[in-house]
Amino acid sequence: MSHVDTVTKPTQNKLQIHLNGDHADSNHHSSESDHHTNGTTKKRSHSYSKSESMRLIKMERDYAAHNYHPLPMVFERAEGVFAWDPEGKRYFDFLSAYSAVNQGHCHPKIIKAMVDQAHKVTLSSRAFYNSVFPQFAKYVTEFFGFEMVLPMNSGAEGVETALKMARKWGYDKKGISENEAIIVSAKGCFHGRSITNISLSDDPDLRSRFGPFMTGLIQIDYNNAAQLKEVLDKHGKNVCAFLVEPIQGEAGVVVPDDGYLAECYRLCKEHNALFIADEIQTGLSRTGKMICCEWDNVHPDILILGKAISGGVLPLSVVLSSKEIMLCIKAGEHGSTFGGNPLAAAVGIAALQVLKDENLTERAQAMGVKFRKALEDMKCPFVTLVRGRGLLNAIVIDENFHFSAWEICLLFKERGLLAKPTHKHIIRLAPPLVITDSQIDECIEIIREVFDDILSGRVKPEDVPLRHM
């Protein structure tokens, strides 16, 4: 099997599975969550609907904007690969806050760095120097092999920063005429939800009734270097950059062909355009490389990182590049009050050090190969595709199957595994990289048992708890 490990599932009618249901570790199953005994489905009690979790879910719905559709589970605390709800039930976290907790929840070294720094100074603003950010700037640039860094907070801010930087470089260095700069993006992309970032995408869920959109953008098909060549051949003198995700995470962990990134990089060099890699979700060991571009031996002109660069402890994003590109941004042209704050800087150093010290890149690759093989070996007839790299993986559910991805995720939850659908029929499976062999085995068994419950008819869609939430 290749390192991409993208496999179309054969249409077979049987799963090789265990039928006894319960796991040895009782922490994964409260009395409410045991599904079947001696092959028969056990009726769940209705106490969960009156629980502290449901009280908090209702409170959030009453007082917070409805801009997310969360799975009905409330995080009370979390550690490593696990999260607990207020009722004390333990779950494996297979979303990892969209790959923000690659190092595991509340990693003690990262938490210690945050607490120690919090007792000294948390914020200076960039109106002054502080004693930690210069150390982080040196550490992060040397860590990834770049010359300079511009710090921000959220991933969306990081993308906005990279685009401004690319346009400024296009005008100052490439000589593009004022207001003529073009940025090329890929259809199916997700770079955030700001007006600029949704302008880059063709996703109707992101764009509907939010126009007009930013100009100076061209969208091409993902995993199609020939289309990039056509655009560059036609508009190359005005193209300042091509922005791409090495794997499209939000689109459903869409893995491009081997060599795609390398060819796009080559085309950018041929036309003097910048290659920008959005590695906010794919970077930081998640795909079995420190950054996903390494699979194609590409070193981006501009690299955007976020999420796990703080270990999920606080908002931190960075844009890395050369001095030639970075110094096109002059004082006052871009910034953030919290960008480069000493608290985030201390956390960032610790988070990167954990990735290195605990060999999480190598672990992600080994665990990912094992996990995908186990999913493939199940030969589940309603799973049409297993795809991913490292521990960024997804299963694609047959769109005509009578169980939705949402309902399957609810069944995973009942057995103690948290995952979330994307695009209605795809389930992303991305645990913290600290997951062990035995824990992966246990999670494979949970998935296997849920699939068996569905295929055997022991569970029907109408039996799925909280399916209409």
C-alpha positions as CSV (number, residue, x, y, z in Angstrom):
1,M,0.0,0.0,0.0
2,S,1.3,3.5,-0.8
3,H,1.8,6.2,1.7
4,V,-1.4,7.9,0.5
5,D,-3.4,4.7,1.3
6,T,-6.5,5.7,-0.6
7,V,-8.5,2.6,-1.2
8,T,-11.9,2.1,-2.9
9,K,-13.9,-0.4,-0.9
10,P,-15.1,-3.6,-2.5
11,T,-18.8,-4.3,-2.3
12,Q,-19.0,-7.2,0.1
13,N,-21.8,-8.2,2.3
14,K,-20.1,-9.4,5.5
15,L,-18.0,-8.0,8.2
16,Q,-15.5,-10.0,10.2
17,I,-16.5,-8.7,13.6
18,H,-17.0,-9.5,17.3
19,L,-20.6,-9.9,18.4
20,N,-20.3,-9.7,22.1
21,G,-20.3,-5.9,22.2
22,D,-18.9,-4.7,25.5
23,H,-15.2,-3.7,26.0
24,A,-13.1,-4.8,28.9
25,D,-12.5,-1.3,30.1
26,S,-15.7,-0.3,31.9
27,N,-14.7,3.3,31.8
28,H,-15.9,3.5,28.2
29,H,-19.5,2.5,29.1
30,S,-21.7,3.8,31.7
31,S,-24.9,1.9,32.4
32,E,-26.7,4.2,30.0
33,S,-24.3,3.4,27.1
34,D,-24.2,-0.4,27.0
35,H,-25.9,-1.3,23.8
36,H,-26.6,-5.0,23.7
37,T,-26.4,-8.1,25.9
38,N,-26.5,-11.6,24.4
39,G,-27.1,-10.1,20.9
40,T,-30.2,-8.1,21.8
41,T,-30.5,-4.3,22.0
42,K,-30.9,-2.9,25.5
43,K,-33.2,0.1,25.9
44,R,-31.4,3.2,27.1
45,S,-32.7,5.0,30.1
46,H,-34.0,8.6,29.5
47,S,-32.0,10.1,32.3
48,Y,-29.6,11.6,29.9
49,S,-32.2,14.0,28.7
50,K,-32.5,15.4,32.2
51,S,-28.7,15.4,32.8
52,E,-26.3,18.2,33.4
53,S,-25.1,17.8,29.8
54,M,-28.5,18.5,28.4
55,R,-28.9,21.5,30.7
56,L,-25.7,23.0,29.4
57,I,-26.7,22.2,25.8
58,K,-30.0,24.0,26.3
59,M,-28.2,27.0,27.9
60,E,-25.9,27.3,24.9
61,R,-28.7,27.1,22.5
62,D,-30.6,29.8,24.4
63,Y,-27.8,32.3,24.8
64,A,-25.2,31.6,22.0
65,A,-25.4,32.1,18.2
66,H,-26.4,29.0,16.3
67,N,-23.3,29.1,14.0
68,Y,-22.3,25.5,14.8
69,H,-24.2,22.2,14.9
70,P,-22.3,20.3,17.7
71,L,-22.6,16.6,18.4
72,P,-24.6,16.4,21.7
73,M,-21.7,15.8,24.0
74,V,-20.3,18.3,26.5
75,F,-16.6,18.4,27.4
76,E,-16.2,18.7,31.1
77,R,-12.5,17.8,31.1
78,A,-10.0,16.2,28.8
79,E,-6.5,14.6,29.0
80,G,-4.5,12.9,26.3
81,V,-6.8,11.1,23.9
82,F,-9.7,11.2,26.2
83,A,-12.6,13.6,27.1
84,W,-15.2,13.3,29.9
85,D,-18.7,14.6,30.0
86,P,-20.3,16.1,33.2
87,E,-21.8,12.7,33.9
88,G,-18.4,11.1,34.1
89,K,-18.5,9.1,30.8
90,R,-15.1,8.8,29.1
91,Y,-14.7,9.1,25.3
92,F,-11.9,8.7,22.8
93,D,-11.6,12.1,20.9
94,F,-11.4,11.3,17.2
95,L,-11.7,14.9,16.1
96,S,-8.9,16.5,18.2
97,A,-10.5,20.0,17.8
98,Y,-9.9,19.8,14.1
99,S,-6.3,18.7,14.7
100,A,-5.6,21.4,17.3
101,V,-4.7,18.9,20.0
102,N,-2.2,16.8,18.1
103,Q,-0.1,16.6,21.3
104,G,-3.1,15.4,23.3
105,H,-5.5,17.3,25.5
106,C,-3.8,19.4,28.3
107,H,-0.3,18.1,27.7
108,P,1.5,18.7,31.0
109,K,4.6,20.3,29.5
110,I,2.5,22.7,27.5
111,I,0.2,23.5,30.4
112,K,3.3,24.1,32.6
113,A,4.7,26.5,30.1
114,M,1.5,28.4,30.0
115,V,1.1,28.6,33.8
116,D,4.7,29.6,34.3
117,Q,4.4,32.4,31.8
118,A,1.0,33.5,33.1
119,H,2.6,34.4,36.4
120,K,5.0,36.7,34.7
121,V,3.4,38.6,31.8
122,T,0.7,37.6,29.4
123,L,0.4,40.6,27.0
124,S,2.6,43.5,26.0
125,S,1.1,44.2,22.6
126,R,3.6,44.7,19.7
127,A,3.8,48.4,20.7
128,F,6.7,47.2,22.9
129,Y,9.1,44.2,22.9
130,N,8.6,41.3,25.2
131,S,11.2,38.8,26.4
132,V,9.5,35.7,25.0
133,F,8.4,36.4,21.4
134,P,12.0,36.9,20.1
135,Q,12.8,33.5,21.4
136,F,9.7,32.0,19.8
137,A,10.5,33.8,16.5
138,K,14.0,32.3,16.4
139,Y,12.8,28.8,17.5
140,V,9.9,28.5,15.0
141,T,11.8,29.8,12.0
142,E,14.7,27.5,12.6
143,F,12.3,24.6,13.4
144,F,10.7,24.8,10.0
145,G,13.6,26.2,7.9
146,F,12.4,29.7,7.2
147,E,13.9,33.2,7.8
148,M,11.1,35.2,9.4
149,V,7.7,34.8,11.1
150,L,4.6,36.9,11.4
151,P,2.5,35.8,14.4
152,M,-1.3,36.0,14.6
153,N,-4.0,34.2,16.5
154,S,-6.6,32.3,14.5
155,G,-6.0,30.2,11.4
156,A,-8.3,32.5,9.4
157,E,-6.1,35.5,10.4
158,G,-3.1,33.5,9.3
159,V,-4.6,33.0,5.8
160,E,-5.5,36.7,5.6
161,T,-2.0,37.6,6.5
162,A,-0.5,35.3,3.9
163,L,-2.7,36.8,1.2
164,K,-1.8,40.4,2.1
165,M,1.8,39.4,2.1
166,A,1.6,37.8,-1.3
167,R,-0.2,40.8,-2.8
168,K,2.3,43.2,-1.4
169,W,5.2,41.1,-2.7
170,G,3.5,41.0,-6.1
171,Y,3.4,44.8,-6.3
172,D,6.7,45.5,-4.7
173,K,8.9,42.7,-6.2
174,K,7.1,41.1,-9.2
175,G,6.0,44.5,-10.5
176,I,2.3,43.7,-10.9
177,S,0.3,46.8,-11.7
178,E,-1.7,48.4,-8.8
179,N,-5.0,46.5,-8.1
180,E,-4.3,43.8,-10.7
181,A,-2.8,41.1,-8.5
182,I,-4.5,37.6,-8.8
183,I,-4.5,34.8,-6.2
184,V,-5.4,31.3,-7.4
185,S,-7.2,28.9,-5.0
186,A,-8.7,25.4,-5.3
187,K,-12.3,24.5,-5.4
188,G,-13.4,22.6,-2.3
189,C,-11.0,24.5,-0.2
190,F,-11.6,25.7,3.4
191,H,-9.4,28.5,4.6
192,G,-11.7,30.0,7.2
193,R,-15.0,31.9,7.3
194,S,-14.0,35.5,6.9
195,I,-15.4,37.3,3.8
196,T,-12.0,37.0,2.1
197,N,-11.6,33.3,3.0
198,I,-15.1,32.3,1.8
199,S,-14.4,34.2,-1.4
200,L,-11.6,31.7,-2.1
201,S,-14.0,28.8,-1.9
202,D,-16.9,27.5,-4.0
203,D,-18.7,25.8,-1.0
204,P,-22.4,27.1,-1.1
205,D,-22.7,26.4,2.6
206,L,-20.0,29.0,3.2
207,R,-21.0,31.5,0.5
208,S,-24.8,31.6,0.3
209,R,-26.1,35.1,1.0
210,F,-22.8,36.5,2.1
211,G,-21.8,38.3,-1.1
212,P,-20.5,40.3,-2.8
213,F,-17.1,38.6,-2.6
214,M,-13.5,39.7,-2.9
215,T,-12.2,40.2,-6.4
216,G,-8.8,39.3,-7.9
217,L,-9.4,35.6,-7.3
218,I,-9.5,32.6,-9.7
219,Q,-10.7,29.1,-8.6
220,I,-9.5,25.9,-10.2
221,D,-10.2,22.3,-9.6
222,Y,-8.2,20.7,-6.7
223,N,-5.7,18.0,-7.7
224,N,-5.5,19.4,-11.3
225,A,-2.1,20.9,-12.0
226,A,-3.1,21.2,-15.7
227,Q,-5.7,23.8,-14.8
228,L,-3.1,25.8,-12.8
229,K,-0.9,25.7,-15.8
230,E,-3.7,27.1,-18.0
231,V,-4.3,30.0,-15.6
232,L,-0.6,30.8,-15.3
233,D,-0.1,30.6,-19.0
234,K,-3.0,33.1,-19.5
235,H,-2.7,35.4,-16.4
236,G,0.8,34.6,-15.1
237,K,2.2,38.2,-15.2
238,N,-0.5,39.2,-12.7
239,V,-0.7,36.0,-10.5
240,C,1.1,36.7,-7.2
241,A,0.3,33.4,-5.5
242,F,-1.4,29.9,-5.6
243,L,-2.9,29.0,-2.2
244,V,-3.6,25.3,-1.5
245,E,-4.2,22.8,1.3
246,P,-1.9,19.8,0.9
247,I,-4.9,17.7,1.9
248,Q,-8.4,19.2,1.9
249,G,-9.5,18.5,5.4
250,E,-12.9,20.1,5.6
251,A,-13.8,18.8,2.2
252,G,-13.5,15.3,3.7
253,V,-9.8,14.5,3.9
254,V,-9.3,14.7,0.1
255,V,-5.8,13.4,-0.7
256,P,-4.3,14.6,-4.0
257,D,-2.2,12.5,-6.3
258,D,1.4,12.0,-5.6
259,G,3.4,14.7,-7.3
260,Y,0.5,17.2,-7.5
261,L,2.1,19.6,-5.0
262,A,5.5,19.3,-6.6
263,E,4.1,20.1,-10.0
264,C,2.1,23.1,-8.7
265,Y,5.3,24.4,-7.0
266,R,7.3,23.9,-10.2
267,L,4.6,25.9,-12.2
268,C,4.7,28.7,-9.7
269,K,8.5,28.9,-9.9
270,E,8.2,29.0,-13.7
271,H,5.8,31.9,-13.6
272,N,7.4,33.7,-10.6
273,A,4.3,33.2,-8.4
274,L,4.4,32.3,-4.7
275,F,3.3,28.8,-3.5
276,I,1.3,29.3,-0.3
277,A,0.6,26.1,1.8
278,D,-2.3,26.3,4.2
279,E,-1.1,23.7,6.7
280,I,-3.3,24.8,9.6
281,Q,-4.9,21.4,9.8
282,T,-2.4,19.2,8.0
283,G,0.8,20.5,9.5
284,L,2.5,19.7,12.8
285,S,3.0,15.9,12.4
286,R,-0.7,15.2,11.7
287,T,-0.1,13.4,8.3
288,G,3.1,11.6,9.2
289,K,5.3,14.4,8.2
290,M,6.1,17.6,10.1
291,I,4.3,19.5,7.3
292,C,2.3,17.6,4.7
293,C,4.1,19.3,1.8
294,E,7.1,17.1,2.7
295,W,5.3,14.2,1.1
296,D,6.1,15.9,-2.2
297,N,9.4,17.4,-1.1
298,V,8.0,20.9,-1.4
299,H,9.2,23.8,0.8
300,P,6.5,26.5,0.4
301,D,7.3,30.1,-0.2
302,I,4.8,30.9,2.5
303,L,3.7,28.5,5.2
304,I,0.6,29.0,7.3
305,L,0.4,27.1,10.6
306,G,-2.2,27.2,13.4
307,K,-4.2,24.9,15.7
308,A,-1.7,22.5,17.1
309,I,1.1,25.0,17.2
310,S,-0.3,25.8,20.6
311,G,-1.3,22.3,21.5
312,G,-4.9,23.4,21.6
313,V,-4.1,25.5,24.7
314,L,-4.8,29.0,23.3
315,P,-5.2,30.7,19.8
316,L,-1.9,31.0,17.9
317,S,-1.1,31.0,14.2
318,V,2.0,31.9,12.3
319,V,3.0,32.8,8.8
320,L,6.5,31.8,7.8
321,S,8.5,33.0,4.8
322,S,11.7,34.5,3.5
323,K,13.0,38.0,4.3
324,E,12.4,39.0,0.7
325,I,8.7,38.3,1.0
326,M,8.1,39.1,4.7
327,L,9.8,42.5,4.7
328,C,7.4,43.7,2.0
329,I,5.1,44.3,5.0
330,K,6.0,47.6,6.6
331,A,5.3,48.9,10.1
332,G,1.6,49.7,10.6
333,E,0.5,47.7,7.5
334,H,-0.5,44.5,9.3
335,G,-0.7,43.2,12.9
336,S,-2.8,42.1,15.9
337,T,-2.9,43.2,19.5
338,F,-2.5,39.7,20.7
339,G,-0.2,38.4,17.9
340,G,3.2,37.6,19.4
341,N,2.0,37.8,23.0
342,P,4.4,36.3,25.5
343,L,1.9,33.7,26.7
344,A,1.3,32.3,23.3
345,A,5.0,32.5,22.5
346,A,5.9,30.4,25.5
347,V,3.2,27.9,24.7
348,G,4.2,27.7,21.1
349,I,7.8,26.7,22.0
350,A,6.6,24.0,24.4
351,A,4.1,22.6,21.9
352,L,6.7,22.3,19.1
353,Q,9.2,20.7,21.5
354,V,6.6,18.1,22.4
355,L,6.1,17.1,18.8
356,K,9.9,16.6,18.5
357,D,10.6,15.0,21.8
358,E,7.8,12.5,21.6
359,N,8.4,11.5,18.0
360,L,4.7,12.3,17.1
361,T,5.4,12.5,13.4
362,E,6.6,9.0,13.3
363,R,3.8,7.8,15.6
364,A,1.2,9.4,13.4
365,Q,2.5,7.6,10.3
366,A,2.7,4.2,12.0
367,M,-0.7,4.5,13.7
368,G,-2.3,5.8,10.5
369,V,-1.2,2.9,8.4
370,K,-2.5,0.5,11.0
371,F,-5.8,2.3,11.4
372,R,-6.5,2.5,7.7
373,K,-5.7,-1.1,7.1
374,A,-8.1,-2.1,9.9
375,L,-10.9,0.0,8.4
376,E,-10.2,-1.5,4.9
377,D,-10.2,-5.1,6.3
378,M,-13.7,-4.6,7.7
379,K,-15.0,-4.5,4.1
380,C,-18.0,-2.7,5.3
381,P,-20.5,-2.5,2.4
382,F,-21.8,1.0,3.2
383,V,-18.2,2.5,3.4
384,T,-17.3,3.3,-0.1
385,L,-13.9,4.8,0.6
386,V,-11.2,4.9,3.2
387,R,-8.6,7.7,2.7
388,G,-6.0,9.7,4.5
389,R,-2.4,10.2,5.5
390,G,-1.0,9.7,9.0
391,L,-3.7,10.2,11.5
392,L,-5.8,12.5,9.3
393,N,-8.3,10.0,7.9
394,A,-11.9,9.7,6.7
395,I,-14.5,7.2,5.7
396,V,-17.0,8.0,3.0
397,I,-20.5,6.6,3.6
398,D,-22.7,5.5,0.7
399,E,-25.0,8.5,0.1
400,N,-27.9,6.2,-0.5
401,F,-27.4,4.2,2.7
402,H,-30.3,4.5,5.2
403,F,-28.0,5.6,8.0
404,S,-26.6,9.1,7.7
405,A,-23.0,9.9,8.8
406,W,-24.5,12.0,11.6
407,E,-26.4,8.9,12.9
408,I,-23.3,6.8,12.7
409,C,-21.3,9.4,14.7
410,L,-24.0,9.3,17.3
411,L,-23.7,5.5,17.6
412,F,-19.9,6.0,17.9
413,K,-20.6,8.4,20.7
414,E,-22.8,6.0,22.6
415,R,-19.9,3.5,22.5
416,G,-17.4,6.1,23.7
417,L,-15.8,7.5,20.5
418,L,-16.3,11.1,19.3
419,A,-16.2,11.9,15.6
420,K,-18.0,14.4,13.4
421,P,-19.4,14.3,9.9
422,T,-18.3,16.7,7.2
423,H,-20.4,17.2,4.0
424,K,-23.2,15.0,5.3
425,H,-21.7,11.6,4.2
426,I,-18.1,11.7,5.3
427,I,-16.8,11.0,8.7
428,R,-13.4,12.5,9.7
429,L,-11.3,10.3,12.0
430,A,-8.3,12.1,13.5
431,P,-7.3,11.3,17.1
432,P,-4.5,13.0,19.1
433,L,-1.2,11.7,17.9
434,V,-0.3,10.4,21.3
435,I,-2.7,7.5,20.9
436,T,-1.2,4.2,21.6
437,D,-1.4,0.8,19.9
438,S,-3.8,-0.6,22.4
439,Q,-6.0,2.5,22.3
440,I,-6.1,2.3,18.4
441,D,-7.1,-1.4,18.8
442,E,-9.9,-0.5,21.2
443,C,-11.2,2.3,18.8
444,I,-11.1,-0.1,15.9
445,E,-13.2,-2.5,17.9
446,I,-15.8,0.3,18.7
447,I,-16.1,1.1,15.0
448,R,-16.4,-2.5,14.1
449,E,-19.2,-3.1,16.6
450,V,-21.1,-0.1,15.5
451,F,-20.9,-1.3,11.9
452,D,-22.1,-4.7,13.0
453,D,-25.0,-3.3,15.0
454,I,-26.1,-1.5,11.8
455,L,-25.6,-4.3,9.4
456,S,-27.3,-6.9,11.7
457,G,-30.3,-4.7,12.2
458,R,-29.9,-4.6,15.9
459,V,-30.0,-0.8,15.6
460,K,-32.3,1.1,13.2
461,P,-32.0,4.9,12.4
462,E,-35.1,5.7,14.5
463,D,-33.3,4.0,17.5
464,V,-30.4,6.4,17.4
465,P,-30.4,8.6,20.6
466,L,-30.6,12.3,20.0
467,R,-30.6,11.9,16.2
468,H,-32.7,15.0,15.6
469,M,-30.6,17.3,17.8
